């Protein structure tokens, strides 16, 4: 059909199968091995976002069942997440969890374990957030809410300089990082939280003395009790490795991987 475009998605995390996939991708697109690896690495689960139906079918057939294979999905049928809601606490429920939300208009949400689709973790510097928002305060607020920070305590004191802008010949670059988690339901509803502003009492006897340990315990519970797909960041934390190895260069990378996980989890 005219105007129909397809995304091509790997069925399994492609970086786990880079050596096997690179030659097949190079063959499918007529590119070098280096370019194929770059395409895989920067796609965050997607091989292409705007293919024709014919090209999508050709690429899927060329790669075949290698490393789980690929799938073409009409872009109009891609499952899309909702805007994140900030959560501040959780407590066990009979078949899942009850999430405490920041919004007084929507204070709680019950989610069955079986309804959890994706659990994701990311970490960005304040400098990255400022660069992507281009200094727009409204956009900064939206991004911070997606990181589970904004609307819990407000933008933290000193974040992005605070107060009135000062003219400086050489503006200081902030290296402070904001780490956050996301829980995504099968419906696409997203819940974001910052481990530094989250009540982990729902962990019960597993609750520990610091936020980072509780964050890892929280992820472990969701990995154990749900069928959720974990993003690269969550996998690294559960392996006691640094989030810097995830190499999310922008929030777009994180969101793209999350979109990929949402859609392959439904296959």
Secondary structure in CASP SS format (residue, H / E / C, confidence):
PFRMAT SS
TARGET T0000
AUTHOR 0000-0000-0000
METHOD secondary structure of the structure
MODEL  1
X C 1.00
X C 1.00
X C 1.00
X C 1.00
X C 1.00
X E 1.00
X E 1.00
X E 1.00
X E 1.00
X E 1.00
X C 1.00
X C 1.00
X C 1.00
X H 1.00
X H 1.00
X H 1.00
X H 1.00
X H 1.00
X H 1.00
X H 1.00
X H 1.00
X H 1.00
X H 1.00
X H 1.00
X H 1.00
X H 1.00
X H 1.00
X H 1.00
X H 1.00
X C 1.00
X C 1.00
X C 1.00
X H 1.00
X H 1.00
X H 1.00
X H 1.00
X H 1.00
X H 1.00
X H 1.00
X H 1.00
X H 1.00
X H 1.00
X H 1.00
X C 1.00
X C 1.00
X E 1.00
X E 1.00
X E 1.00
X E 1.00
X E 1.00
X E 1.00
X C 1.00
X H 1.00
X H 1.00
X H 1.00
X H 1.00
X H 1.00
X H 1.00
X H 1.00
X H 1.00
X H 1.00
X H 1.00
X H 1.00
X C 1.00
X C 1.00
X H 1.00
X H 1.00
X H 1.00
X C 1.00
X E 1.00
X E 1.00
X E 1.00
X E 1.00
X E 1.00
X H 1.00
X H 1.00
X H 1.00
X C 1.00
X C 1.00
X C 1.00
X C 1.00
X C 1.00
X C 1.00
X C 1.00
X E 1.00
X E 1.00
X E 1.00
X E 1.00
X E 1.00
X E 1.00
X E 1.00
X E 1.00
X C 1.00
X C 1.00
X C 1.00
X E 1.00
X E 1.00
X E 1.00
X E 1.00
X E 1.00
X E 1.00
X C 1.00
X C 1.00
X H 1.00
X H 1.00
X H 1.00
X C 1.00
X E 1.00
X E 1.00
X E 1.00
X E 1.00
X E 1.00
X H 1.00
X H 1.00
X H 1.00
X E 1.00
X E 1.00
X E 1.00
X E 1.00
X E 1.00
X E 1.00
X E 1.00
X E 1.00
X E 1.00
X E 1.00
X H 1.00
X H 1.00
X H 1.00
X H 1.00
X H 1.00
X H 1.00
X H 1.00
X H 1.00
X C 1.00
X C 1.00
X C 1.00
X H 1.00
X H 1.00
X H 1.00
X H 1.00
X H 1.00
X H 1.00
X H 1.00
X H 1.00
X H 1.00
X H 1.00
X C 1.00
X C 1.00
X C 1.00
X C 1.00
X C 1.00
X C 1.00
X C 1.00
X C 1.00
X C 1.00
X C 1.00
X C 1.00
X C 1.00
X H 1.00
X H 1.00
X H 1.00
X C 1.00
X C 1.00
X C 1.00
X C 1.00
X C 1.00
X C 1.00
X C 1.00
X C 1.00
X C 1.00
X C 1.00
X C 1.00
X C 1.00
X C 1.00
X C 1.00
X C 1.00
X E 1.00
X E 1.00
X E 1.00
X E 1.00
X E 1.00
X E 1.00
X E 1.00
X E 1.00
X E 1.00
X C 1.00
X C 1.00
X C 1.00
X C 1.00
X E 1.00
X E 1.00
X E 1.00
X E 1.00
X C 1.00
X H 1.00
X H 1.00
X H 1.00
X C 1.00
X E 1.00
X H 1.00
X H 1.00
X H 1.00
X H 1.00
X H 1.00
X H 1.00
X H 1.00
X C 1.00
X C 1.00
X C 1.00
X C 1.00
X H 1.00
X H 1.00
X H 1.00
X H 1.00
X H 1.00
X H 1.00
X H 1.00
X H 1.00
X H 1.00
X H 1.00
X H 1.00
X H 1.00
X H 1.00
X H 1.00
X H 1.00
X C 1.00
X C 1.00
X C 1.00
X E 1.00
X E 1.00
X C 1.00
X H 1.00
X H 1.00
X H 1.00
X H 1.00
X H 1.00
X H 1.00
X H 1.00
X C 1.00
X C 1.00
X C 1.00
X C 1.00
X H 1.00
X H 1.00
X H 1.00
X H 1.00
X C 1.00
X C 1.00
X C 1.00
X C 1.00
X H 1.00
X H 1.00
X H 1.00
X H 1.00
X H 1.00
X H 1.00
X H 1.00
X H 1.00
X H 1.00
X H 1.00
X H 1.00
X H 1.00
X H 1.00
X H 1.00
X C 1.00
X C 1.00
X C 1.00
END
